[in-house]
Every structure is written in C-alpha cells, then in structure tokens.
Amino acid sequence: MGRGRAKAKQTKVARELKYHSPNTDLTALQRELAGAGKSNHDFDDDYKEYVDDDEDHADEDPDPWVRPTR
C-alpha cells in the first residue's frame, strides 16, 4: 500500500470517528463511575516514610533557577 492509499484510509477512519458516534451504554458508564468513588488501597501510607513533616524551610538555599532581584 502506497502513501496515498494509507492517507486515504486514515482520512476515512478519521471522518467516520468524527461524524458517526458509536452507541454508548450510558447505564454501564454510570455504574462504572459510581463504583469508582472508593478505593480499598490507602495511598497515603505508601509514601509515609518520605513525607517531611517539618513545614519550616526558611533556612534552605533559594531556588538556583530564580533570577536574583536587584
């Protein structure tokens, strides 16, 4: 298949996707979205050891990428 045929096929597929929407099962979508509200996994505990609880960072070096003010 040459480039012309490939481009024509891509154009045809794009046109079909743009103008002909597939049948959507809205009740299945609603069930899926309603069930995704809660998770059994607690993500906060995974990174607890990396959390810096110290809020005071005034003594740290400033950002090296920030231009100094004059």
Backbone torsions as a table, in degrees:
resi	resn	phi	psi	omega
1	MET	NA	126.1	179.2
2	GLY	-79.4	176.8	-178.4
3	ARG	-63.6	-35.6	-179.9
4	GLY	-64.1	-43.2	178.7
5	ARG	-67.9	-40.2	179.9
6	ALA	-63.6	-42.8	179.4
7	LYS	-66.2	-39.9	178.5
8	ALA	-63.2	-40.2	179.8
9	LYS	-67.0	-42.8	178.0
10	GLN	-61.8	-40.4	178.6
11	THR	-63.6	-41.7	179.7
12	LYS	-63.2	-45.4	-179.8
13	VAL	-65.0	-42.7	179.3
14	ALA	-62.6	-40.6	179.1
15	ARG	-64.8	-41.3	178.5
16	GLU	-63.5	-42.1	179.4
17	LEU	-66.9	-34.5	-177.1
18	LYS	-73.4	-42.8	-171.3
19	TYR	-102.2	-15.1	-178.4
20	HIS	-123.2	100.3	-179.0
21	SER	-80.6	139.2	178.9
22	PRO	-72.5	159.2	177.7
23	ASN	-69.4	125.3	-177.7
24	THR	-106.3	129.4	176.6
25	ASP	-84.2	94.4	-174.6
26	LEU	-69.1	-30.6	178.8
27	THR	-69.1	-38.4	177.2
28	ALA	-66.7	-38.3	177.6
29	LEU	-64.0	-41.9	179.1
30	GLN	-64.4	-41.5	177.6
31	ARG	-62.9	-41.4	-179.0
32	GLU	-65.7	-43.3	-179.7
33	LEU	-70.7	-34.8	179.4
34	ALA	-70.1	-31.8	-178.8
35	GLY	-80.8	-12.3	-175.8
36	ALA	-89.3	7.8	-176.4
37	GLY	-71.2	-37.5	-177.1
38	LYS	-115.1	148.6	178.0
39	SER	-125.1	145.7	178.4
40	ASN	-81.7	-9.7	-174.9
41	HIS	-102.4	131.7	178.2
42	ASP	-97.7	106.3	-174.7
43	PHE	-73.5	-24.2	-178.0
44	ASP	-63.9	-35.1	-177.2
45	ASP	-71.9	-23.8	-178.0
46	ASP	-63.9	-34.9	-174.2
47	TYR	-114.9	19.0	-176.4
48	LYS	-59.8	-36.6	-178.2
49	GLU	-69.7	-18.8	-178.4
50	TYR	-95.1	-7.9	-175.7
51	VAL	-76.8	132.0	177.1
52	ASP	-98.6	106.8	-177.6
53	ASP	-77.5	-12.4	179.9
54	ASP	-75.4	114.6	-177.6
55	GLU	-84.0	-18.1	-175.4
56	ASP	-86.3	107.0	179.9
57	HIS	-120.2	23.7	-175.5
58	ALA	-68.0	-26.6	-177.1
59	ASP	-85.1	-2.1	-179.6
60	GLU	-77.5	160.9	177.4
61	ASP	-66.2	146.2	177.9
62	PRO	-70.5	166.3	179.9
63	ASP	-63.0	122.4	-176.8
64	PRO	-69.0	-15.3	-177.3
65	TRP	-91.5	-7.8	179.4
66	VAL	-84.5	133.8	-179.9
67	ARG	-71.4	132.8	179.6
68	PRO	-67.1	143.8	178.7
69	THR	-84.4	147.6	-178.8
70	ARG	-107.1	NA	NA
